[in-house]
Amino acid sequence: MHRSTRSFLLMALLALPWLASAKTIPFLGIITKPLPPEVASQLPSSLSPGQGVLVAEVIPASPAAKAGLKPFDVLLAFDGEKVFSPRQLQELVRGKRPGETVKLEVLRQGQIQTLSATLGEQEVSPRRQAPRPEYAPPFRYHLRPWTPWVRPQEGFWESFIAFHLEKLEGNRYKATVEYLDRYGRKRHREFVGTRAQIREQILKDKELPPGERFQILRALNMEEGLFLWNPLEMELQ
């Protein structure tokens, strides 16, 4: 077994008792996706094969933003551990505690840089701490369907009820989201405008919990006339 893999497994095992009782989870504030082949082919030969994930989105005012991470950075390592996939990075973040300072090794414009980030915290409601139901609640979408062999992000199905997109006249859309707040109350939000305007509205909406806001932003990987959500590609940390 690779040394870094052994270290990661040991870290995860040591963190399990704390994670089981935690009321908050560590939060970095980026959305990542696997490296496109055209990007991976241009990485320095000194890197390990398959190393790195692409930073697709940096959440404003998040720990990642404060650390200086930018969209299109390639994140190579998290606190000394080489990063090979969005899911691995998510688990590495979850293995830390809110308030911990971590080192981020990134590749930007051909130069490797080391940034320092202090992890934030995101509250976990009692509903999200409960065991996940065998079947997810209904989910309405004009999106690529969720693939059953890919596990959604922790707590996503328990709180995110529906996301619906309606095409209006011209280049305008109406996006509707329904979710459960931390007290289990059903909330309904609507956003109307062009795709860029809807994205801006969601970023500025302070009523949306961070988890729901970022899941919608993840869905805004758009092509002509559609919001395309591909859970095989993008992960929130």
DRENZA-649928 format. One line per field, with one value per residue (C-alpha): residue in three letters; residue number from 1; x, y, z. Coordinates in nm, 4 decimals. Layout:
BEGIN
residu <- (ala; ...)
num <- (NUM; ...)
u <- (X; ...)
v <- (Y; ...)
w <- (Z; ...)
REM end
This chain:
BEGIN
residu <- (met; his; arg; ser; thr; arg; ser; phe; leu; leu; met; ala; leu; leu; ala; leu; pro; trp; leu; ala; ser; ala; lys; thr; ile; pro; phe; leu; gly; ile; ile; thr; lys; pro; leu; pro; pro; glu; val; ala; ser; gln; leu; pro; ser; ser; leu; ser; pro; gly; gln; gly; val; leu; val; ala; glu; val; ile; pro; ala; ser; pro; ala; ala; lys; ala; gly; leu; lys; pro; phe; asp; val; leu; leu; ala; phe; asp; gly; glu; lys; val; phe; ser; pro; arg; gln; leu; gln; glu; leu; val; arg; gly; lys; arg; pro; gly; glu; thr; val; lys; leu; glu; val; leu; arg; gln; gly; gln; ile; gln; thr; leu; ser; ala; thr; leu; gly; glu; gln; glu; val; ser; pro; arg; arg; gln; ala; pro; arg; pro; glu; tyr; ala; pro; pro; phe; arg; tyr; his; leu; arg; pro; trp; thr; pro; trp; val; arg; pro; gln; glu; gly; phe; trp; glu; ser; phe; ile; ala; phe; his; leu; glu; lys; leu; glu; gly; asn; arg; tyr; lys; ala; thr; val; glu; tyr; leu; asp; arg; tyr; gly; arg; lys; arg; his; arg; glu; phe; val; gly; thr; arg; ala; gln; ile; arg; glu; gln; ile; leu; lys; asp; lys; glu; leu; pro; pro; gly; glu; arg; phe; gln; ile; leu; arg; ala; leu; asn; met; glu; glu; gly; leu; phe; leu; trp; asn; pro; leu; glu; met; glu; leu; gln)
num <- (1; 2; 3; 4; 5; 6; 7; 8; 9; 10; 11; 12; 13; 14; 15; 16; 17; 18; 19; 20; 21; 22; 23; 24; 25; 26; 27; 28; 29; 30; 31; 32; 33; 34; 35; 36; 37; 38; 39; 40; 41; 42; 43; 44; 45; 46; 47; 48; 49; 50; 51; 52; 53; 54; 55; 56; 57; 58; 59; 60; 61; 62; 63; 64; 65; 66; 67; 68; 69; 70; 71; 72; 73; 74; 75; 76; 77; 78; 79; 80; 81; 82; 83; 84; 85; 86; 87; 88; 89; 90; 91; 92; 93; 94; 95; 96; 97; 98; 99; 100; 101; 102; 103; 104; 105; 106; 107; 108; 109; 110; 111; 112; 113; 114; 115; 116; 117; 118; 119; 120; 121; 122; 123; 124; 125; 126; 127; 128; 129; 130; 131; 132; 133; 134; 135; 136; 137; 138; 139; 140; 141; 142; 143; 144; 145; 146; 147; 148; 149; 150; 151; 152; 153; 154; 155; 156; 157; 158; 159; 160; 161; 162; 163; 164; 165; 166; 167; 168; 169; 170; 171; 172; 173; 174; 175; 176; 177; 178; 179; 180; 181; 182; 183; 184; 185; 186; 187; 188; 189; 190; 191; 192; 193; 194; 195; 196; 197; 198; 199; 200; 201; 202; 203; 204; 205; 206; 207; 208; 209; 210; 211; 212; 213; 214; 215; 216; 217; 218; 219; 220; 221; 222; 223; 224; 225; 226; 227; 228; 229; 230; 231; 232; 233; 234; 235; 236; 237)
u <- (0.0000; 0.1297; 0.2633; 0.0270; -0.2686; -0.1739; -0.1463; -0.4860; -0.6555; -0.5013; -0.6140; -0.9679; -0.9875; -0.8666; -1.1229; -1.4237; -1.5219; -1.5106; -1.7041; -1.9770; -2.0553; -1.9642; -2.2233; -2.0114; -1.7965; -1.4816; -1.5355; -1.2877; -1.5218; -1.4314; -1.5968; -1.3562; -1.3698; -1.1307; -0.8670; -0.9717; -0.7316; -0.6065; -0.5035; -0.3601; -0.1385; 0.0330; 0.1213; 0.4880; 0.6378; 0.7620; 0.4061; 0.2647; 0.0406; -0.3189; -0.2265; -0.4333; -0.7927; -0.9257; -1.0732; -1.3992; -1.5490; -1.4244; -1.7024; -1.6837; -1.5592; -1.4820; -1.1564; -1.0373; -1.1066; -0.9265; -0.6294; -0.6045; -0.7340; -0.8727; -1.0868; -0.8757; -0.6057; -0.4914; -0.4893; -0.2021; -0.1819; -0.3808; -0.1759; 0.1032; -0.1195; -0.1191; -0.4655; -0.5897; -0.9679; -1.2436; -1.3806; -1.0408; -1.0032; -1.3464; -1.2476; -0.9181; -1.1046; -1.3536; -1.0619; -0.9627; -1.1294; -1.2838; -1.0246; -0.7257; -0.4748; -0.3752; -0.1266; -0.2578; -0.0195; -0.1535; -0.0353; -0.1166; 0.0074; 0.2835; 0.4096; 0.3629; 0.2584; 0.1867; -0.1085; -0.2290; -0.5988; -0.7799; -1.0752; -1.4160; -1.7080; -2.0490; -2.3268; -2.4757; -2.8433; -2.9841; -3.1679; -2.8406; -2.6816; -2.9577; -2.8974; -2.9595; -3.2895; -3.2770; -3.4604; -3.4116; -3.7073; -3.8374; -3.6088; -3.7461; -3.4927; -3.4125; -3.0649; -2.8637; -3.0005; -2.8087; -2.6208; -2.7117; -2.3600; -2.2247; -2.2937; -2.4243; -2.2615; -2.3348; -2.6701; -2.7649; -3.0767; -3.2009; -3.2334; -3.2394; -3.5908; -3.6155; -3.4475; -3.6507; -3.5601; -3.8152; -3.7255; -3.8908; -3.8974; -3.5678; -3.2655; -3.4447; -3.5092; -3.6881; -3.4997; -3.6939; -3.5382; -3.7062; -3.5105; -3.5413; -3.3775; -3.1877; -3.5157; -3.6723; -3.9000; -3.9647; -3.8288; -3.9027; -3.6844; -3.7160; -3.4586; -3.5523; -3.3242; -3.0565; -2.8300; -2.5606; -2.8147; -2.9472; -2.5943; -2.5271; -2.8551; -2.7686; -2.4215; -2.5701; -2.8628; -2.7841; -3.0949; -2.9779; -2.7693; -2.4148; -2.4742; -2.7839; -2.6290; -2.3216; -2.5237; -2.7176; -2.3963; -2.2658; -2.5739; -2.4926; -2.2533; -2.4584; -2.4847; -2.7249; -3.0775; -3.0040; -2.8578; -2.6401; -2.5541; -2.2988; -2.2264; -1.9562; -1.7420; -1.7852; -1.7521; -1.7851; -1.5184)
v <- (0.0000; 0.3446; 0.5464; 0.8411; 0.5996; 0.4445; 0.7910; 0.8911; 0.5736; 0.6203; 0.9838; 0.8821; 0.6149; 0.8551; 1.1132; 0.8784; 0.9283; 1.3056; 1.3026; 1.0860; 1.3435; 1.6617; 1.9366; 2.1159; 1.9941; 2.1544; 2.3671; 2.4854; 2.6467; 2.5216; 2.3102; 2.0803; 1.8460; 1.5927; 1.7397; 1.7556; 1.5503; 1.8622; 2.0123; 1.6913; 1.6447; 1.9791; 1.9214; 1.8987; 1.5518; 1.5705; 1.5165; 1.1725; 1.0248; 1.1355; 1.3941; 1.7108; 1.8330; 2.1422; 2.4212; 2.4970; 2.7404; 2.9363; 3.0404; 3.4139; 3.4942; 3.1247; 2.9996; 2.9064; 3.2567; 3.4141; 3.1845; 3.3092; 3.0074; 3.0964; 2.9215; 2.7155; 2.6556; 2.2939; 2.1727; 1.9263; 1.8552; 1.9153; 1.9527; 1.7335; 1.4663; 1.4395; 1.4879; 1.2586; 1.3054; 1.5387; 1.2652; 1.2042; 1.5781; 1.5893; 1.3112; 1.4835; 1.8020; 1.6061; 1.4448; 1.7833; 2.0018; 2.3467; 2.6112; 2.4019; 2.5654; 2.3579; 2.3965; 2.3925; 2.3205; 2.4616; 2.4963; 2.8347; 2.9530; 2.6946; 2.7839; 2.5718; 2.7785; 2.6931; 2.8664; 2.8565; 2.8213; 2.8117; 2.5770; 2.7184; 2.5310; 2.4418; 2.3517; 2.0036; 1.9962; 1.7016; 1.5929; 1.5659; 1.3683; 1.1075; 0.7867; 0.8295; 0.6774; 0.3821; 0.5785; 0.9455; 1.1864; 1.2858; 1.5116; 1.7096; 1.8340; 1.9274; 1.7914; 1.4846; 1.2215; 1.1096; 0.7890; 0.5364; 0.4015; 0.7466; 0.8464; 1.2051; 1.4422; 1.3740; 1.5174; 1.6279; 1.4162; 1.4720; 1.8479; 1.9228; 1.8347; 1.9750; 2.1951; 2.2889; 2.5008; 2.6605; 2.8255; 3.1645; 3.3965; 3.5061; 3.4021; 3.4096; 3.1239; 3.0621; 2.8410; 2.7042; 2.5289; 2.3577; 2.2441; 2.1754; 2.4213; 2.3204; 2.2881; 2.0616; 2.3345; 2.3366; 2.6427; 2.7634; 3.0018; 3.1321; 3.3001; 3.4640; 3.6058; 3.5052; 3.2190; 3.4650; 3.6682; 3.3573; 3.2553; 3.6025; 3.5979; 3.2615; 3.3795; 3.6857; 3.5049; 3.4943; 3.2928; 2.9819; 2.7555; 2.7044; 2.3407; 2.4097; 2.7167; 2.5254; 2.2307; 2.4699; 2.6364; 2.2925; 2.2417; 2.5561; 2.3763; 2.4966; 2.4325; 2.5893; 2.5855; 2.3429; 2.3285; 2.0174; 1.8545; 1.5787; 1.4320; 1.2161; 1.5257; 1.7893; 1.7862; 2.0455; 2.0756)
w <- (0.0000; -0.0918; 0.2021; 0.1398; 0.1206; 0.4568; 0.6108; 0.4742; 0.6045; 0.9497; 0.9577; 0.8579; 1.1292; 1.3966; 1.2861; 1.2914; 1.6605; 1.6215; 1.2922; 1.4420; 1.7118; 1.5240; 1.4924; 1.2330; 0.9475; 0.8067; 0.4998; 0.2354; -0.0176; -0.3633; -0.6291; -0.8121; -1.1081; -1.2640; -1.4896; -1.8561; -2.0725; -2.2511; -1.9146; -1.7691; -2.0758; -2.0083; -1.6425; -1.5418; -1.5811; -1.2213; -1.0925; -1.0212; -1.2937; -1.2391; -0.9767; -0.9474; -0.9682; -1.1417; -0.9288; -1.1113; -0.8586; -0.5570; -0.3208; -0.2365; 0.1166; 0.1777; 0.3350; -0.0145; -0.1456; 0.1499; 0.0881; -0.2704; -0.4629; -0.8057; -1.0670; -1.3100; -1.0505; -1.0412; -0.6808; -0.6476; -0.2752; 0.0427; 0.3604; 0.2270; 0.0710; -0.3074; -0.4562; -0.7331; -0.7389; -0.6131; -0.3868; -0.2263; -0.1652; -0.0042; 0.2360; 0.3147; 0.4069; 0.6182; 0.8012; 0.9435; 1.2054; 1.1588; 1.2400; 1.1332; 0.9004; 0.5978; 0.3143; -0.0430; -0.3277; -0.6537; -1.0113; -1.1644; -1.5035; -1.5011; -1.1526; -0.8403; -0.5387; -0.1760; -0.0123; 0.3470; 0.4335; 0.7661; 0.7325; 0.8111; 0.9558; 0.8247; 1.0621; 1.0415; 1.1327; 1.3344; 1.0212; 0.8326; 1.1128; 1.0990; 0.9000; 0.5300; 0.4113; 0.1738; -0.0938; -0.1768; -0.1847; -0.5287; -0.7279; -1.0228; -1.2708; -1.6271; -1.5628; -1.6369; -1.3991; -1.0929; -1.1604; -0.8857; -0.8429; -0.7559; -0.3945; -0.3630; -0.1185; 0.2487; 0.3554; 0.0047; -0.0481; 0.3070; 0.2566; -0.1165; -0.2396; -0.5914; -0.8481; -1.1568; -1.4573; -1.6902; -2.0213; -2.0661; -2.3665; -2.5115; -2.3090; -1.9741; -1.7332; -1.4063; -1.1599; -0.8621; -0.5649; -0.2695; 0.0344; 0.4055; 0.6415; 0.9549; 1.1451; 0.8839; 0.7452; 0.3712; 0.1902; -0.1628; -0.3638; -0.7202; -0.9435; -1.2758; -1.5435; -1.7874; -1.6892; -1.5787; -1.3787; -1.2038; -1.1134; -0.9681; -0.7714; -0.6180; -0.5163; -0.3433; -0.1777; 0.1942; 0.2830; 0.1001; 0.3261; 0.1950; 0.1045; -0.1050; -0.2658; -0.3739; -0.5049; -0.7288; -0.8428; -0.9270; -1.1432; -1.3379; -1.5693; -1.8602; -2.2321; -2.4802; -2.3372; -2.0500; -1.7028; -1.7049; -1.3732; -1.3893; -1.0434; -1.1992; -1.2480; -0.9793; -0.6012; -0.3295; -0.0585)
REM end
